[in-house]
């Protein structure tokens, strides 16, 4: 199908526009790191970089935008890992098309899935929960709001780790301590654990159903981390970067935003993430002659349209998504003042399933960062599982140390 030059131009960003987007990202991230209540929340995750020699066995539950997975994971002291059982998965009951899902149904499904693994009692749990949530010092997290068009009743504002352990207890399973983190922080931990000595800075990137970034941020008097009771020199921070409103969105972005929940929010995610791109294509596609296109079937359709049918609109939407991912990474690198070796652990189907995306970002990013920056974008096998295992073992060790120093009675 042929498209007007203007339509394709609406989804094309110049180098100058990309550099402006980098600066917007950097400024908004810096604000989020200095104050609460900003567009980029920059949520402290209360996790330090993984120390060398961590080892142990963990029950991991990974609740993402599309699937829930469970596995028993063993971390070895040499930085390697082994999946002892699983992973097994179920489709998340998302409430996306009008069906009502209760909190108990949601958490019972996760508990049932985990218990199919027959885990031994009292394992520490690493709970990957990939939605905007406020991390607590006790390693639980309070759901701020659902995103990715998910609707589960009775969970917003609640502690999700507590609700999961209650579901497990209803099934007769007694867990050890529970560490809740999102997939972006899990990717960050997995990369830092595997490559701690090889890089000066670590970033976690998710580009899948949704998108987000995380990083280890130095605790300095200039940022809000210094106001927390934290004894390590840096802390993992979940940026919730998908909530940024970038410059140079177009009228089709506006139409999509108007038709979705959270209107006016998560504009960057709606321009980048795999869940939204097919809906954006449907908004911009002239006419209704493509009866076979179903936005609910995912971004793979756009890859096929671009690569097999040479669809210019699909290519333009996918290219802009890649451009914005690179600009977001560059903005974070600039906000951190990174100079040196940067490790970016990327995770998500949008990033690795599209054969053009990773090369596109790797080629563009050097043009958006300072010459003093070198970077590697890596993939860690089972990144969510491994990152959750690191968090669970760190939390379990902290829980034991607190019990040892707390007077009885």
C-alpha positions in Angstrom: 0.0 0.0 0.0 1.2 3.5 -0.8 1.2 6.3 1.8 1.4 10.0 1.5 4.9 11.5 2.2 3.3 13.6 5.0 2.0 10.5 6.9 5.5 8.9 6.8 7.1 12.2 7.8 4.8 12.4 10.8 6.7 9.3 12.2 10.2 10.5 11.3 12.5 12.2 13.7 15.5 14.2 12.6 18.8 14.1 14.4 18.2 17.5 15.8 14.8 16.4 17.2 16.4 13.3 18.7 19.0 15.3 20.5 16.3 17.6 21.9 14.5 14.5 23.1 17.7 13.3 24.8 17.9 16.6 26.7 14.2 16.4 27.7 14.8 12.9 29.0 17.9 14.0 30.9 16.2 17.0 32.5 13.1 15.0 33.5 15.2 12.2 35.0 17.2 14.7 37.0 14.1 16.2 38.4 12.7 12.8 39.3 16.0 11.9 41.1 15.9 15.1 43.1 12.2 15.4 44.0 9.2 13.1 44.5 6.0 13.6 42.4 7.7 14.3 39.1 6.7 13.0 35.6 9.5 10.4 35.8 9.0 9.0 39.3 12.5 7.6 39.8 11.3 5.2 42.5 14.0 4.0 44.9 14.2 0.2 44.9 16.3 -0.3 48.1 18.7 -2.7 46.3 22.5 -2.4 46.1 24.6 -3.9 43.3 24.9 -7.6 43.8 28.0 -8.5 45.8 30.4 -11.2 44.6 29.8 -14.7 45.8 26.1 -14.6 46.2 24.6 -18.1 46.2 21.3 -19.9 47.1 18.0 -21.2 45.8 15.0 -19.0 45.2 11.3 -19.5 44.1 10.8 -16.9 41.4 7.4 -15.6 40.2 7.5 -13.3 37.2 4.3 -11.4 36.4 4.7 -9.4 33.2 2.5 -7.7 30.7 1.4 -10.9 28.9 2.5 -13.9 30.9 3.0 -15.1 34.5 6.0 -17.4 34.8 7.4 -19.4 37.8 10.7 -21.2 38.4 13.0 -22.4 41.1 16.4 -20.8 40.5 19.8 -21.6 42.0 22.5 -18.9 41.9 26.1 -20.1 42.2 28.9 -18.2 43.8 30.8 -17.9 40.5 28.0 -15.8 39.0 26.4 -18.6 37.0 22.9 -19.9 37.6 20.7 -23.0 37.0 17.0 -23.3 36.6 16.2 -26.3 38.9 12.5 -26.4 38.0 10.4 -24.6 35.3 10.0 -22.1 34.0 6.3 -22.7 33.5 3.8 -20.1 32.5 0.2 -19.0 32.3 -1.4 -16.1 30.4 -2.1 -13.2 32.7 -5.8 -12.6 33.3 -5.5 -9.0 32.3 -9.1 -7.7 32.2 -8.3 -6.0 28.9 -11.5 -6.6 27.0 -14.1 -6.0 29.6 -13.9 -9.1 31.7 -13.9 -8.6 35.5 -10.9 -10.1 37.4 -10.7 -10.0 41.2 -7.5 -9.6 43.2 -8.0 -13.1 44.7 -8.3 -14.7 41.3 -5.2 -12.9 40.1 -3.0 -13.9 43.1 -4.5 -17.4 43.4 -3.5 -18.1 39.8 0.1 -17.1 40.5 0.2 -19.2 43.7 -1.3 -22.2 41.8 1.3 -21.9 39.1 4.2 -21.6 41.5 3.1 -24.6 43.5 3.1 -26.8 40.4 6.9 -26.7 40.8 6.6 -28.5 44.2 9.1 -26.1 45.8 10.5 -26.9 49.2 9.1 -24.9 52.1 10.5 -21.6 53.3 12.3 -20.7 50.1 12.9 -17.0 49.7 10.7 -15.6 46.9 11.8 -13.2 44.2 8.6 -11.6 42.9 9.0 -9.7 39.6 5.9 -7.4 39.3 6.1 -5.3 36.2 3.8 -2.4 36.9 4.4 1.0 38.5 4.8 0.3 42.2 6.4 2.0 45.1 9.1 -0.1 46.6 9.2 -0.3 50.4 12.2 -0.6 52.6 11.0 -4.0 53.7 11.2 -5.2 50.1 7.5 -5.3 49.4 5.9 -2.9 46.9 2.6 -1.0 46.7 0.9 -0.9 43.3 0.5 2.7 42.1 -1.6 2.0 39.1 -2.1 -0.6 36.4 -0.7 0.0 32.9 -0.5 -1.9 29.6 -4.3 -1.8 29.6 -4.5 -4.3 32.5 -7.4 -4.1 35.0 -7.5 -6.2 38.2 -9.9 -5.0 40.9 -8.8 -4.3 44.4 -5.0 -4.2 43.9 -4.1 -0.6 43.4 -2.7 0.9 46.6 -2.1 -2.5 48.1 1.2 -4.4 49.0 1.5 -7.0 46.2 4.1 -9.1 48.0 1.8 -9.5 51.0 -1.1 -10.4 48.7 1.0 -13.1 47.0 2.2 -14.6 50.3 -1.4 -14.7 51.5 -2.5 -16.5 48.3 0.3 -19.0 48.9 -0.7 -19.5 52.5 -4.3 -20.2 51.4 -2.8 -23.0 49.3 -0.8 -24.4 52.3 2.6 -23.1 51.3 4.8 -21.1 53.8 7.3 -18.9 52.1 10.5 -17.3 53.3 11.0 -13.6 52.9 9.6 -12.0 49.8 11.4 -9.4 47.6 9.3 -7.5 45.1 10.9 -5.7 42.1 9.9 -4.9 38.6 11.3 -6.5 35.5 13.5 -3.5 34.7 15.3 -3.6 38.1 15.5 -7.4 37.7 17.3 -6.9 34.3 19.6 -4.3 36.0 20.5 -6.7 38.8 21.1 -9.6 36.4 23.5 -7.6 34.2 25.4 -6.2 37.2 25.6 -9.6 38.8 27.1 -11.2 35.7 29.4 -8.3 34.7 30.1 -6.4 38.0 33.8 -5.9 37.2 33.5 -5.1 33.5 31.7 -1.8 33.6 31.5 1.5 35.4 27.7 2.0 35.1 24.8 -0.4 34.8 21.4 0.3 33.2 18.4 -2.0 32.8 16.1 -1.6 29.8 12.8 -3.2 29.1 11.3 -3.0 25.6 8.5 -5.5 25.4 4.8 -5.2 26.0 5.7 -2.1 28.0 8.9 -0.1 28.3 11.0 1.2 31.2 14.5 1.9 32.4 16.4 1.4 35.7 19.9 2.2 36.9 22.2 2.1 39.9 22.3 5.7 41.0 25.1 7.1 43.3 23.7 8.4 46.6 24.7 12.1 46.7 23.5 15.2 48.6 22.0 16.4 45.3 19.5 13.6 45.0 16.6 12.3 47.0 18.4 9.0 47.8 20.5 10.9 50.3 17.4 11.5 52.4 16.8 7.7 52.8 18.3 5.4 55.5 20.7 3.7 53.1 24.1 2.4 53.9 25.5 1.6 50.4 27.1 4.2 48.0 24.5 3.5 45.2 20.9 2.2 44.9 18.9 0.7 42.1 16.2 3.2 40.9 13.2 2.2 38.9 12.6 5.3 36.7 9.1 4.5 35.4 10.4 6.3 32.3 7.4 5.2 30.2 5.4 8.1 31.8 7.5 10.8 30.0 5.7 12.9 27.4 8.4 13.3 24.7 8.4 16.2 22.2 7.3 15.7 18.6 4.4 13.3 19.1 1.9 13.6 16.3 -1.9 13.6 15.8 -2.1 9.8 15.6 -0.3 9.5 19.0 -2.9 12.0 20.3 -5.8 9.9 18.9 -4.4 6.7 20.4 -3.9 8.4 23.8 -7.5 9.7 23.7 -8.9 6.2 23.2 -6.9 4.5 26.0 -7.0 4.6 29.8 -4.5 6.9 31.5 -5.1 9.6 28.9 -2.3 12.1 29.0 0.0 9.7 30.8 2.6 7.2 29.6 2.9 8.9 26.2 6.5 7.6 25.7 5.4 4.1 26.4 2.5 4.4 24.0 4.9 5.5 21.2 7.5 2.8 21.9 6.1 -0.4 23.5 4.9 -3.5 21.8 1.4 -3.5 23.2 0.6 -0.1 21.8 2.4 0.0 18.4 -0.3 -2.1 16.5 -3.0 0.2 17.9 -1.0 3.2 16.7 -0.7 1.6 13.2 -4.5 1.1 13.2 -5.0 4.8 14.1 -2.7 6.0 11.3 -3.6 3.4 8.6 -5.8 5.1 6.0 -9.1 3.4 5.3 -10.2 0.0 6.7 -9.3 -2.3 3.8 -6.9 -4.4 5.9 -9.5 -6.7 7.6 -6.8 -9.2 8.7 -5.0 -6.7 10.9 -5.9 -7.2 14.6 -4.1 -4.9 17.0 -4.6 -7.4 19.8 -2.3 -9.9 18.0 0.8 -7.9 18.8 3.8 -6.3 17.2 4.8 -9.4 15.2 2.3 -8.3 12.6 4.1 -5.0 12.1 7.4 -6.9 11.6 5.8 -9.0 9.0 4.2 -6.0 7.3 7.5 -4.2 7.2 9.7 -7.1 6.1 7.4 -9.2 3.9 5.0 -6.6 2.4 7.4 -3.6 2.5 4.8 -1.6 4.3 6.2 1.9 4.8 3.9 2.9 7.7 4.8 -0.1 9.7 8.5 0.6 9.0 8.1 4.2 10.0 6.4 3.4 13.3 8.9 0.7 14.2 11.9 3.0 13.3 10.5 5.8 15.4 10.1 3.4 18.3 13.8 2.4 18.0 14.8 6.0 17.7 13.0 6.9 21.0 14.5 3.9 22.8 18.0 5.1 21.9 17.1 8.7 22.9 15.8 7.5 26.3 19.0 5.6 27.0 21.1 8.5 25.9 19.0 10.8 28.2 19.6 8.5 31.2 23.3 8.3 30.5 23.5 12.1 30.4 21.5 12.5 33.6 23.8 10.1 35.4 26.8 12.0 34.1 28.2 8.7 32.9 31.7 8.8 31.4 33.2 5.4 30.8 32.0 1.9 30.3 28.2 1.5 30.4 26.5 -1.8 30.5 22.9 -1.9 29.2 21.1 -5.1 30.0 18.1 -5.2 27.6 15.1 -7.5 28.0 11.8 -7.9 26.3 10.2 -9.3 23.2 10.1 -5.9 21.5 13.9 -5.5 21.7 15.1 -9.0 20.8 12.3 -10.4 18.6 12.4 -7.6 16.0 15.6 -8.3 14.0 16.0 -4.6 13.2 15.7 -3.1 16.6 18.9 -4.0 18.4 21.1 -3.1 15.5 19.2 0.2 15.0 19.7 1.2 18.6 23.4 0.1 18.7 24.1 2.2 15.6 22.2 5.3 16.7 23.1 5.5 20.4 26.8 6.6 19.8 25.6 9.7 17.9 23.5 10.7 20.9 26.0 10.3 23.8 29.3 12.0 24.7 32.5 10.8 23.1 33.8 9.7 26.5 31.0 7.1 26.8 31.4 3.5 25.6 28.6 1.0 26.0 27.6 -2.6 25.4 24.0 -3.7 25.1 23.8 -7.3 26.4 21.3 -10.0 26.8 21.4 -12.2 30.0 19.6 -15.5 29.8 16.7 -15.7 32.2 17.4 -12.1 33.2 14.1 -11.6 35.1 14.6 -14.9 37.0 18.3 -14.2 37.8 17.6 -10.6 38.9 14.8 -11.7 41.2 17.0 -14.4 42.7 19.7 -11.8 43.5 17.0 -9.5 45.2 15.5 -12.4 47.1 18.8 -13.6 48.5 19.9 -10.1 49.5 16.5 -9.6 51.2 16.8 -13.0 53.0 20.3 -12.2 54.2 19.0 -8.8 55.5 16.1 -10.5 57.3 18.4 -12.9 59.0 20.8 -10.2 60.1 17.9 -8.1 61.6 16.6 -11.2 63.5 20.1 -11.8 64.9 20.5 -8.2 66.3 16.9 -7.7 67.5 16.5 -8.5 71.2 13.9 -11.2 71.9 10.6 -10.1 73.4 
